[in-house]
Amino acid sequence: MLNTKMQLNDNQRFLIRSVSIIVLGLFINQLLQTVGSIVVARVLNDPGKFGEVNLLLQVFGMVNLFLNLGFNSSLVYTFSTNSKDAIENKFRLAMLGSVFFGVVVCILLAALSPLLAQTYALPSLQGALLISSIMLVFNSIINIGVSSFSGNRNFGTQALFMVITTTLSTVGTVLGVLWPVGEDGFLWGVSIGMGMGSVLAALFICWKVEKVHHPKWLGSVSISEIWKMMQYGVPLWAGNIAKAFQQPFVTMIIGSSSVIAVGHISNAFRITGFIGIVTWAFMIVTFPFVAASYQDPLESKRRGTLCIRYNNLILYPLTVVICLYPDQINGYLFGEGYTSEDSATYIRLLALGVFFSSVGRLGGNILAGIGKTKANFWVMIVAGIFVITLVPTIAASHPVLAVWIYTGGWAISAICMIWFFYLENFTLNWWKAYGEPLIPSLLMGLFMEVGRFTGGWMTSFVVVGIICLIVLTMYVELRVGKGLGATRNEVM
């Protein structure tokens, strides 16, 4: 029993340390991108040109979603379950498959560049996309290199890679604007600058991979092994694409009827995006953390429960605060002119959407850790099918209804995810994962809501609510120190 407690404490420390590192890396990434955007805006001093740069970045970002064909996810799984095979065989195969597919996507983007340039009536976009397309090959290399450290649970190095890649890309973007290529060729300059950043990042990461892992870069190529890796990775790859398209799709559809609504919804996505970082960090850590114990289903269930529990301990109070004070947060960040009844509704719905999506996103990574990847694909499809079918037909001119559909789709996908856990005979301790972490947040929310009716005492009630949240969370965790130790016995 003592060993069980010690192992549990080790797991708790590992999760807290690893997620903290990834959250820090994601936060620095977000900060770098924001600062870079501010510098570019001030250097150009032209909303039109600034929009053109963002259009290029948006197109390139969307295309990047299609890279790797799941080879990166498959490599993470192999490193977590059989590191020797990963170093001797799977790394080489993943790199080969990913680079080959990167070349295919590169050719497709180059072929589509004239059409995109014509669609947006922006001739310089064609050349910029041609240059950017070459970057896709190097980005494919970067993703595989990062995956080797994620699978090895070396999250400090992974976070370092994220920051280095973003730094080089951001610096390249700024330099491209400062020194355009030819007359009015700042788009070309941005593409060249970002491309050089990708090359440097790929070289550095490959050097680090060789230094740490010493993989076999050259050797035999097994088509059957590549096919097995694709069978594992493609559902995760397709699921991620299905998830990523929803926000820009909703925004574009609503934009056809109301530009003002687009501004409000974009602000709501930015606000709720910060709490989405929490689940994103847990997803990165959870996949290899659960996969490392895939041969022990009971231990995997315990780890899965622990990951969801800690995600919710952070996500619940953030969601409660955003739902209680949407106008205050929105007004503080973007100005009182951006607050309205509809904007508050958007923020509340999207905050709930982030929570519901965390059930499917994190649950999908847990099942992927035990080798089951189909759930991730189908859960994302369930969430997206409502958006793609209902928003254009019945909600295009009703922004609030469109956001209701978006959030409702994620709520249904969360139910489907729970069903997949039962289907795969991998049921978790739902009370420990979802029920108990909610108690401190409910108490905090109660004090904050009462504080609304106390006039000048409101701040005091908010402070008391936060203190109650912290104290009760610590109490619950200390009590459950046995607490989660008991979880393993219950799961057994």
BELBELHU-V635009 format. One record per residue. N is the residue number from 1. PSI is psi in whole degrees, -180 to 180 (none if undefined). OMEGA is omega as a letter, one per 30 degrees, with the letter a starting at -180 (* if undefined). Layout:
n = [N	N]
psi = [PSI	PSI]
omega = [OMEGA	OMEGA]
This chain:
n = [1	2	3	4	5	6	7	8	9	10	11	12	13	14	15	16	17	18	19	20	21	22	23	24	25	26	27	28	29	30	31	32	33	34	35	36	37	38	39	40	41	42	43	44	45	46	47	48	49	50	51	52	53	54	55	56	57	58	59	60	61	62	63	64	65	66	67	68	69	70	71	72	73	74	75	76	77	78	79	80	81	82	83	84	85	86	87	88	89	90	91	92	93	94	95	96	97	98	99	100	101	102	103	104	105	106	107	108	109	110	111	112	113	114	115	116	117	118	119	120	121	122	123	124	125	126	127	128	129	130	131	132	133	134	135	136	137	138	139	140	141	142	143	144	145	146	147	148	149	150	151	152	153	154	155	156	157	158	159	160	161	162	163	164	165	166	167	168	169	170	171	172	173	174	175	176	177	178	179	180	181	182	183	184	185	186	187	188	189	190	191	192	193	194	195	196	197	198	199	200	201	202	203	204	205	206	207	208	209	210	211	212	213	214	215	216	217	218	219	220	221	222	223	224	225	226	227	228	229	230	231	232	233	234	235	236	237	238	239	240	241	242	243	244	245	246	247	248	249	250	251	252	253	254	255	256	257	258	259	260	261	262	263	264	265	266	267	268	269	270	271	272	273	274	275	276	277	278	279	280	281	282	283	284	285	286	287	288	289	290	291	292	293	294	295	296	297	298	299	300	301	302	303	304	305	306	307	308	309	310	311	312	313	314	315	316	317	318	319	320	321	322	323	324	325	326	327	328	329	330	331	332	333	334	335	336	337	338	339	340	341	342	343	344	345	346	347	348	349	350	351	352	353	354	355	356	357	358	359	360	361	362	363	364	365	366	367	368	369	370	371	372	373	374	375	376	377	378	379	380	381	382	383	384	385	386	387	388	389	390	391	392	393	394	395	396	397	398	399	400	401	402	403	404	405	406	407	408	409	410	411	412	413	414	415	416	417	418	419	420	421	422	423	424	425	426	427	428	429	430	431	432	433	434	435	436	437	438	439	440	441	442	443	444	445	446	447	448	449	450	451	452	453	454	455	456	457	458	459	460	461	462	463	464	465	466	467	468	469	470	471	472	473	474	475	476	477	478	479	480	481	482	483	484	485	486	487	488	489	490	491	492]
psi = [-37	-42	-38	-43	-43	-42	-40	-45	-39	-42	-42	-45	-40	-46	-48	-46	-47	-45	-38	-41	-45	-41	-42	-44	-43	-39	-43	-41	-49	-41	-43	-44	-40	-46	-43	-41	-39	-44	-45	-43	-41	-36	-45	-40	39	109	-34	-49	-37	-40	-36	-42	-44	-33	-45	-45	-37	-45	-46	-39	-40	-42	-35	-25	-27	1	162	-23	29	-1	-33	-43	-41	-37	-38	-45	-43	-42	-35	-28	-29	81	-32	-46	-36	-44	-41	-28	-56	-31	-46	-44	-40	-43	-45	-49	-41	-43	-41	-46	-32	-38	-41	-47	-37	-46	-41	-43	-41	-38	-32	-12	-40	-39	-43	-41	-39	-40	-42	7	46	87	-39	-16	-32	-53	-39	-41	-34	-44	-44	-32	-33	-31	-28	-35	-45	-35	-34	-41	-44	-46	-40	-41	-43	-38	-33	-34	-31	-46	-29	2	30	76	-23	-46	-39	-44	-38	-43	-42	-46	-43	-46	-46	-40	-48	-40	-43	-44	-42	-39	-46	-45	-36	-34	-37	-37	78	156	105	-174	128	33	37	-28	-41	-42	-41	-44	-43	-43	-46	-38	-44	-37	-41	-41	-48	-42	-43	-42	-44	-44	-41	-39	-42	-38	-45	-41	-38	-47	-28	55	163	102	-32	147	-169	155	118	113	-38	-37	-39	-40	-40	-40	-39	-38	-35	-45	-31	-43	-39	-42	-48	-38	-41	-38	-45	-35	-44	-25	-18	-47	-51	-31	-48	-43	-44	-41	-45	-35	-22	-17	-25	108	-34	-43	-36	-42	-45	-44	-38	-42	-39	-40	-38	-43	-51	-18	-29	-37	-22	-24	-32	-54	-36	-46	-44	-34	-43	-42	-38	-43	-61	-27	-44	-39	-30	-21	25	-25	-12	90	-36	-40	-37	-41	-41	-42	-39	-44	-43	-42	-47	-41	-49	-35	-44	-31	-29	-42	-40	-55	-36	-41	-42	-46	-44	-40	-29	-33	52	-43	-41	-44	-46	-45	-38	-40	-43	-8	150	-26	-14	5	138	173	-42	-41	-38	-40	-43	-47	-46	-46	-42	-32	-44	-36	-39	-43	-49	-39	-29	-30	-48	-42	-49	-40	-39	-39	-33	-47	-34	-32	-23	15	7	105	-12	-32	-42	-42	-52	-35	-40	-36	-42	-43	-40	-27	-34	-39	-48	-25	-37	-38	-48	-29	-40	-7	9	-37	12	83	-42	-43	-38	-42	-34	-43	-43	-50	-39	-38	-42	-33	-43	-38	-33	-42	-42	-37	-43	-41	-38	-35	-43	-39	-39	7	45	52	138	180	96	-34	-45	-34	-46	-32	-60	-40	-17	-25	-50	-37	-37	-41	-43	-46	-36	-48	-42	-39	-41	-37	-23	-30	13	7	-118	-13	1	-45	-40	-42	-37	-45	-44	-41	-43	-41	-44	-40	-49	-48	-46	-36	-45	-41	-47	-43	-39	-41	-34	2	-48	-38	-59	-21	-40	-28	-39	-42	-38	-41	-38	none]
omega = [l	l	l	l	a	l	l	l	l	l	l	l	l	a	a	a	a	a	l	l	a	l	l	l	l	l	l	l	a	a	l	a	l	l	l	l	l	a	l	a	a	l	a	a	a	a	l	l	l	l	l	l	l	l	l	a	l	l	a	l	l	a	l	l	a	a	l	l	l	l	l	l	l	l	l	a	a	l	a	a	a	a	l	l	l	a	a	a	a	l	a	a	l	l	a	a	a	l	l	l	l	l	l	l	l	l	l	l	l	a	a	a	l	a	a	l	l	a	a	l	a	a	a	l	a	l	a	l	l	l	a	a	l	l	a	l	a	l	l	l	l	a	l	l	l	a	a	l	l	l	l	l	l	a	l	l	l	l	l	l	l	a	a	a	l	l	a	l	a	l	l	l	a	l	l	l	a	a	a	l	a	l	l	a	a	l	l	l	l	a	l	l	l	l	l	l	l	l	a	l	a	l	a	a	l	l	a	l	l	a	a	a	a	a	l	a	a	l	a	l	a	l	a	l	l	l	l	l	l	l	l	a	a	l	l	l	a	l	l	l	a	l	a	a	a	a	l	l	l	a	a	a	l	a	l	a	a	l	l	l	l	l	l	a	l	l	l	l	l	a	a	l	l	l	l	l	a	a	l	l	l	l	a	a	a	a	l	a	l	a	a	a	a	a	l	a	a	l	l	l	l	l	l	l	a	a	l	a	a	l	a	l	l	a	a	a	l	l	l	a	a	l	a	a	a	a	a	l	a	a	a	a	a	l	a	l	a	l	l	l	a	a	l	l	l	a	a	a	a	l	l	l	l	l	a	l	l	l	a	a	a	l	l	l	l	l	l	l	l	l	a	a	a	a	a	a	a	l	l	l	l	l	a	a	l	a	a	a	a	a	a	a	a	a	a	a	l	a	a	l	l	a	l	l	l	a	l	l	l	l	l	l	l	l	l	l	l	l	l	l	l	l	a	a	a	a	a	l	a	a	l	a	a	a	a	l	a	a	l	a	l	l	l	l	l	l	a	a	l	a	l	a	a	l	a	a	a	a	l	l	l	l	l	l	l	l	l	l	a	a	a	l	l	l	a	a	l	l	a	l	l	a	l	l	l	a	a	l	l	a	l	*]
